[in-house]
Amino acid sequence: MDEIYLKVYQKFPEVAGKKPVRHSQPDGKTLLVFKGEGKSSNGIKIPRVVRVLIDQNGKILKMTTSR
């Protein structure tokens, strides 16, 4: 799992250090939801949610984010 976390933290530094909420899917896959905050160019905080779908072997299948 640490490898997956590092990949997410590198791609989305807004969620660095945050532990995800895990959701088991009926087909054996796992959805990890990371929540953090970014800042806009004028300093306003923007919530960031990163969703990562992984298979039983720990391979990342899909990674999506909010804006």
Buried (B, 14 or more C-beta within 10 A) or exposed (E): EEEBBEEBBEEBEBBEEBEBEEEEEEEEBBBBBBBBEBEEEEEEEEEBBBBBBBEEEEEBEEBEBEE
